[in-house]
């Protein structure tokens, strides 16, 4: 029976001819667009994560706090939304750090007499503070603390990158969604043509008492085959495009975003694309036969 | 095997009600050859459609092979049809498939094991005298050959009942006689046959039990 269903599905696919081909190409376009945006946004995501880890916000204090005041201050700083990590740098630590940076010129610092540096707290922002509004609110709260002299540093450009990532993700979903919808409608059209072409088969099958699954399943299967072929073609297009473009893009990505590698979709992502294509095709086939 | 009791089938066309079958009752036993005759529009086709579950009677009881046909659901009707062979005036062959494929199609759709298909198709083709035309396409067949192919398709599953609705309506006298001979051969092998025809003279030629319908009423049951 399975052999019969599959061979009938392929026969139906041949009957649908150019319309089926259009459906396959539209599914290829939809999934290739979705996949391409997915690759770009996931690489931007890697860049954002990498740079977010490196962002430091320094909160300079008016006075060096004693141990009790420091504990209280650190607790309040950690409680500010968007703060992922904190490191306290005392005035002495800051001076030692400066000397390390100056190296053989460190003796210049000794000539000043007293330590001119402020105590500070170095913060790492969390992903929660990734929107510009959240970052601004975090900085404002820190700046409003009475012990704080100044807040230096900003995650603005990282957040702009993050916004680009989100925007591209949305565009990808939008373009993929519209093309996906067109693909579903084309599969539905192809299946409707097949329904008309195979009306004699359907009549004979019903007349001889064929089970309903034998009557209907080929229609669903031919839709799924269109989806699967479209998805496989999309994966092939993405793979070829990646192999051709990656060597040229990687130096640019390294220079602008600090990414050493321009990564492709993971196997699970490819499987998801293939699954989505098959599902699109099945949906188109189902929509056509649901009306009958 | 087949029993109808007080069967009515009424079609409504707007305000007009047409009685295609009016209070029809009869019984057909296993192995009978019954000719169902009457002029065009007498209700022969409707009666056959009621027997294979394509029409539900408006009123009355219909029993085929022990099944109460009007009460059957879709899957039960399909199960009933697996025990019936049906042929029509139009052979209803699939034009893009060979004679062999037309017959094998039915077996494959019903899940017959692949190993049995070829033998069963050629067995059916032999019975209707069409073995040599197995690879021909319907367009390459004469009308008589096409009707033989349709008969082969109907009997390939060895159904206990064959329903034939005007199978010779499109054929000249010579071809019609050939088809009637084939149907008689099928009957002699043990199949119950109901042959619907508007050719009143056929009943006299075939000398079998005849049911005569007129405007949906069974007016004669003889032989």
Interface residues (C-beta under 8 A of the other chain):
Chain A: X1 X3 X4 X200 X201 X203 X204 X205 X206 X207 X208 X209 X210 X211 X212 X214
Chain B: X52 X74 X75 X77 X78 X79 X80 X81 X82 X83 X84 X86 X92 X94 X95 X105 X106 X108 X109 X110 X111 X114 X153 X157
